[in-house]
Amino acid sequence: MRYAIISDIHSNLEALNSVLDFLQSNPVDKIISCGDIVGYGPAPKQCINKLLELKNFISVMGNHDAAVINKIDISNFNNDAKEAVKINKNLLSDNELNYLNSLKTSISENNILFVHGSPRDPINEYLFLLEKFNQVMPLFKEKICFVGHTHHPMIFETDNNSNSNFYQEVDFLKLDENKRYIINVGSVGQPRDNNPQACLVFFDTKHLAVSYKRLPYDIEKTQQNMAELNMPEKLIHRLSFGM
């Protein structure tokens, strides 16, 4: 099976359209999102409905999805994130909010786990540090776990003897069938690895091949739409730099 795995669209319709246009000419069997369809950006309604048109799409719930439906406490969100949650919530219909509420916190299939944050805390935990990767590896049974949340593409690899590798800049990796992996797929709508282009990952279960793809999109249009909604200036500005 050939998957396209995406994450952290964050209500960025132009970035999502760039990804979906690419997938039209590079089709896959299934598209899976690691969450945060909404938040930060100006087009939550359009992004949700665009995804609902797809017959081969499923998603898990991210922390911003949960925030918009009042499922988590957002007191620890920064002020810009809180304001974006409020704006996003006001833009959504009951049907769209119900869709977000229907999302599961994890999906497991084909010996692959899909979550937003981590296997230990699917909604909220950030996996940046090697120590955290080592802590959560025993907490899931699947060979591979795909995550989002940090907006930073990276791959953690370990074997049965706890020998580990950590890849932060990788375009392609052939997975070792004797090792286990946590793979962060980056962000479609708000990259933070100093590359403003939308990020997605392809995974081929037959060949155990992971490849990253970066795609340009109309950042200025997204920024203009954010400005029209009086969204926080920092959220608008950072899209230009992928930070």
C-alpha positions in Angstrom: 0.0 0.0 0.0 1.2 3.5 -0.8 0.3 6.2 1.8 0.5 10.0 1.7 0.8 11.1 5.3 0.2 14.8 6.2 -0.2 16.8 9.3 -0.8 20.3 10.7 -2.7 21.8 7.8 -3.8 24.5 10.3 -6.6 26.0 8.2 -4.2 26.9 5.3 -6.3 26.2 2.2 -3.6 27.3 -0.3 -1.1 24.9 1.2 -3.6 22.1 1.3 -4.6 22.7 -2.3 -1.0 22.5 -3.3 -0.6 19.1 -1.7 -3.9 17.7 -3.1 -3.0 19.0 -6.6 0.3 17.1 -6.4 -1.5 14.0 -5.2 -3.8 14.2 -8.3 -0.8 13.4 -10.5 0.9 11.2 -7.9 -1.9 9.1 -6.6 -1.8 7.0 -3.5 -4.0 4.3 -1.9 -4.7 6.3 1.2 -4.2 9.8 2.7 -3.8 10.0 6.4 -3.6 13.1 8.5 -1.8 13.2 11.8 -4.1 16.0 13.0 -4.5 19.7 13.5 -6.6 20.3 10.4 -7.6 23.6 12.0 -6.0 26.4 14.1 -3.6 29.2 13.2 -4.9 29.8 9.7 -7.9 31.5 8.0 -9.8 28.7 6.3 -10.9 26.0 8.7 -14.3 25.5 7.0 -12.8 25.2 3.5 -10.1 22.8 4.6 -12.5 20.5 6.4 -14.9 20.4 3.5 -12.1 19.8 1.0 -10.9 16.8 2.9 -14.4 15.4 3.3 -14.6 15.3 -0.5 -11.8 12.7 -0.5 -12.8 9.1 -0.6 -9.5 7.8 0.7 -8.8 10.2 3.6 -8.9 9.8 7.3 -7.4 11.8 10.2 -6.6 11.7 13.8 -7.4 14.5 16.2 -4.7 17.1 17.0 -4.6 19.5 19.9 -5.9 22.5 17.9 -8.8 20.3 16.6 -9.5 19.4 20.2 -9.2 23.1 21.3 -11.8 24.3 18.8 -14.4 21.8 20.1 -13.6 22.6 23.7 -12.2 19.2 24.3 -8.9 20.3 26.0 -7.9 23.2 28.3 -6.0 25.8 26.3 -4.7 27.9 29.2 -1.2 26.8 28.2 -1.7 28.0 24.6 0.1 31.3 23.8 -2.1 34.3 23.2 -1.8 34.1 19.4 -2.8 30.4 19.3 -5.8 31.2 21.7 -7.0 34.0 19.4 -6.7 31.7 16.3 -8.7 29.0 18.1 -11.5 31.6 18.8 -11.5 32.8 15.2 -11.5 29.3 13.8 -14.4 28.2 16.1 -16.5 31.1 15.0 -16.0 30.2 11.3 -17.2 26.6 11.6 -20.7 25.2 11.4 -22.2 22.6 13.7 -21.5 19.9 11.1 -17.9 20.8 10.8 -17.5 20.9 14.6 -19.1 17.5 14.8 -16.7 16.2 12.2 -13.7 17.3 14.4 -15.4 15.8 17.4 -15.7 12.5 15.6 -11.9 12.2 15.0 -10.1 9.5 17.0 -6.9 10.2 18.9 -5.1 7.3 17.1 -5.3 5.0 14.2 -3.6 1.6 13.9 -3.4 -0.4 10.6 -0.8 -2.4 8.7 1.5 -2.4 11.8 1.6 1.4 11.7 0.4 3.8 14.4 -0.8 7.3 13.5 -1.1 9.9 16.2 -0.7 13.7 16.5 1.7 14.1 19.4 3.1 10.8 20.7 2.1 7.2 21.6 2.1 8.2 25.2 0.0 11.4 24.8 -1.6 11.3 21.4 -2.9 14.9 21.6 -0.4 17.0 23.5 3.1 15.5 23.8 6.0 17.0 21.7 8.7 14.7 20.6 11.9 16.7 20.1 14.5 15.2 22.5 16.2 11.8 22.0 15.4 11.0 25.6 11.6 11.3 24.9 11.8 9.1 21.8 13.5 6.4 23.8 10.9 6.7 26.5 7.9 6.2 24.2 9.2 3.5 22.0 8.1 0.7 24.4 4.6 2.2 24.6 3.4 1.0 21.2 3.5 -2.3 19.5 3.5 -1.3 15.9 6.7 -1.1 13.8 6.2 2.5 12.8 4.5 5.5 14.4 3.8 8.6 12.3 3.4 11.9 14.2 3.1 15.6 13.6 2.6 18.4 16.2 6.2 19.8 16.2 6.0 21.0 12.6 9.6 19.6 12.2 10.2 16.7 9.9 12.4 14.1 11.6 12.9 10.3 11.8 13.9 8.3 15.0 15.2 4.8 14.4 16.0 2.1 17.0 16.8 -1.6 17.1 16.2 -4.3 19.7 19.4 -3.3 21.5 18.3 0.3 21.9 20.9 1.5 19.4 19.3 4.7 17.9 19.7 7.0 15.0 18.1 10.4 14.6 17.6 12.0 11.2 16.6 15.7 11.0 17.3 16.4 7.4 16.3 13.6 5.2 14.5 13.4 1.8 14.4 9.6 1.5 15.0 6.6 3.8 14.7 2.9 3.2 13.5 1.4 6.5 15.2 -1.6 8.0 12.7 -4.4 8.6 14.5 -5.2 11.9 14.2 -1.7 13.3 11.3 0.4 14.7 10.6 4.0 13.8 8.9 7.2 14.9 8.5 9.5 11.9 7.4 13.1 12.1 5.9 14.2 8.8 6.3 18.0 9.3 3.5 20.5 8.5 1.4 21.2 5.5 0.2 24.6 6.6 2.7 26.1 9.0 6.2 24.5 8.7 8.7 25.6 11.4 11.9 24.1 10.0 13.0 27.2 8.2 11.4 26.0 5.0 8.1 27.7 4.2 7.0 25.1 1.7 4.2 22.6 2.5 5.5 19.2 3.6 4.1 15.7 3.1 5.4 12.2 3.3 5.0 9.1 1.1 5.3 5.7 2.6 5.3 2.5 0.6 4.6 -0.6 2.7 5.9 -3.0 0.2 9.3 -1.4 -0.2 9.5 0.1 3.3 10.4 3.4 1.7 9.8 6.8 3.2 10.1 10.0 1.1 9.5 13.6 1.9 8.1 16.1 -0.5 8.1 19.9 -0.2 5.7 22.0 -2.3 5.4 25.7 -2.9 2.0 27.5 -2.4 0.6 31.0 -2.5 1.8 32.2 0.9 0.8 35.8 0.2 -2.8 34.8 -0.5 -3.0 32.9 2.8 -1.5 35.9 4.6 -4.0 38.3 3.0 -6.9 36.1 4.1 -5.5 36.0 7.6 -5.1 39.8 7.7 -8.7 40.2 6.6 -9.7 38.3 9.7 -7.5 40.4 11.9 -5.5 37.3 12.9 -2.3 37.9 15.0 0.5 39.5 13.0 3.1 37.0 14.2 1.1 34.1 12.8 0.9 35.9 9.4 4.5 36.9 9.3 6.0 33.5 10.2 4.5 31.8 7.1 7.0 33.6 4.9 10.0 32.0 6.6 8.8 28.6 7.8 9.5 29.5 11.4 
